[in-house]
Amino acid sequence: MATKDVVLELVEKLLTLENEVRLLGDEKKNLLESYKDKLDVKAFQAALRIAKIKGKLKDTSEAEFDNILLTVEDKLTIDWID
């Protein structure tokens, strides 16, 4: 059975990690905000997400991915807003 000291140690370490994650999130937000005058940050974030997804699809051809994406976009009738 876990002792009180072990539980407290674990709680302390988890709280420390959660705080570090929050701080990193704040740093990321500030970094992106510092680029908002240089580029479209929302478009950049979307492109980054897509690039990460494509990186996970190593066994899928880019043409197949593009065809599926076009089909899904057509079904969702995505209208691009300028």
Buried (B, 14 or more C-beta within 10 A) or exposed (E): EEEEEEEEEEEEEEEEEEEEEEEEEEEEEEEBEEEEEEEEBEEBEEEEEEEEEBEEEEEEEEEEBEEEEEEEEEEEEEEEEE
